[in-house]
């Protein structure tokens, strides 16, 4: 019924709109053809249909369902992209105002908000914004000096940070509409350690990886964050928890 981001499933939206459209079309057709609702001028000079009033009184449940369906559709259209998420757009490269996950709140106080993104928000960002979002998520997880360095001549490093053990993590962020192939993973493998001295090399792909890419990454110790892992990370889990303990530095 709902998609992965908590909004109403698009197919169900279409069905509800079709039902509402058919109901409106039926009313308009009967009005135009005067088969059911002949309109007459009432005593006060306005336009009023006694047949309409009689139909409403005789079919209260149909009328209530039409009104309720309209209200539900309006609510989903207005609120489907909102919820318990802190939404961020494309932040500047030197942004230092990204929220960081807070510790447990004191009794009687509201629970602190943490930085989260919907998958559709990540998909709608620019390439730079997607990289900045990954840097912000690292900062939220407590990584030190998390920053975006992607650009011309970056040699595959889009985001860098350091974890609590002092190990350097290097991210390459792929916002492709399709899956990332083995060739891209091989290129990153050739620069992550020799050029950037990464202790933890990670590729984040909005729409996942091909099987050859996954097999190559496993053989060479490259951490892959595909769509399911990115969803969990973006929704509040720590990156190292998402990619499993075996991917974390010892």
C-alpha positions, -999 to 999 in steps of 0.1 A, spaced: 0 0 0 29 24 8 62 27 -10 96 26 7 94 62 17 61 60 35 40 77 8 9 61 -8 18 36 -35 17 53 -70 -5 25 -84 -30 29 -56 -30 67 -62 -39 61 -98 -67 38 -89 -82 62 -64 -79 90 -90 -96 69 -116 -125 61 -92 -129 97 -84 -127 107 -121 -153 81 -131 -177 93 -104 -173 130 -115 -176 120 -152 -208 101 -145 -223 131 -127 -213 155 -155 -226 132 -182 -260 129 -165 -261 166 -160 -252 173 -197 -277 148 -211 -304 158 -185 -311 121 -179 -312 124 -142 -307 159 -130 -328 185 -149 -319 219 -135 -347 244 -128 -347 279 -114 -358 281 -78 -379 307 -61 -350 329 -50 -335 333 -84 -305 309 -81 -300 276 -98 -310 246 -78 -318 210 -86 -344 192 -66 -334 159 -82 -298 164 -70 -310 170 -35 -332 140 -37 -303 119 -50 -280 130 -22 -307 123 4 -314 89 -12 -277 79 -15 -259 93 15 -232 66 16 -222 72 -21 -220 109 -14 -200 104 18 -176 81 0 -170 106 -28 -163 134 -3 -140 111 18 -121 99 -12 -115 134 -24 -102 145 11 -79 114 13 -64 121 -21 -58 157 -12 -41 147 21 -18 123 4 -9 147 -23 -1 174 2 16 153 29 30 122 11 64 138 9 65 149 45 69 131 77 95 124 104 124 132 82 147 162 83 150 172 46 181 188 32 188 200 -3 221 207 -20 244 221 7 275 242 0 308 223 -2 321 239 30 289 235 49 295 228 86 259 231 99 248 195 92 230 180 122 247 152 141 229 124 158 225 134 195 227 113 225 197 102 245 176 131 256 169 139 292 137 127 307 108 150 299 124 165 268 116 158 232 136 132 214 163 149 193 160 149 155 187 133 135 196 139 99 177 116 75 168 116 38 141 99 18 153 79 -12 133 101 -35 151 132 -21 185 116 -28 174 108 -63 162 143 -69 195 160 -58 222 171 -81 254 151 -83 271 175 -59 242 175 -36 242 137 -34 279 137 -25 272 164 2 244 143 16 267 114 20 292 137 38 265 149 61 254 114 69 290 105 79 291 136 101 258 125 117 274 91 124 303 108 143 329 106 116 355 133 119 363 160 93 337 146 69 337 167 38 330 165 1 361 168 -21 346 155 -54 352 175 -86 375 177 -115 406 156 -109 393 140 -77 406 105 -89 374 88 -77 373 103 -42 341 122 -36 339 123 2 366 117 29 363 113 67 380 96 96 364 72 121 369 69 158 399 47 153 416 73 131 411 52 99 405 72 68 373 64 49 370 74 12 336 74 -5 328 74 -42 291 84 -47 273 71 -78 238 87 -84 233 66 -116 198 59 -128 210 23 -134 233 -1 -116 271 5 -113 292 -20 -133 325 -37 -126 345 -13 -146 337 16 -123 345 -4 -92 378 -15 -108 388 22 -114 380 31 -79 400 2 -66 430 15 -85 430 49 -68 413 45 -33 444 31 -16 474 42 -38 462 77 -43 440 85 -13 455 61 13 420 48 23 418 23 51 381 19 43 371 23 6 333 26 0 312 31 -31 277 44 -26 253 37 -55 217 50 -55 205 20 -76 229 -7 -67 255 -28 -85 258 -55 -111 268 -90 -100 303 -87 -116 308 -55 -97 298 -71 -64 321 -101 -70 351 -79 -78 345 -56 -47 343 -87 -25 376 -100 -38 394 -67 -33 378 -55 -1 358 -26 -15 327 -19 6 295 -15 -15 265 4 -3 237 -4 -27 201 8 -26 189 -13 4 220 -3 25 217 33 14 180 33 25 189 21 60 218 45 62 198 75 50 169 66 74 191 68 105 213 37 109 251 40 114 271 33 82 292 6 99 261 -11 112 246 -11 77 276 -26 59 281 -52 86 308 -57 111 332 -75 88 335 -43 67 344 -22 97 381 -16 104 395 -39 130 
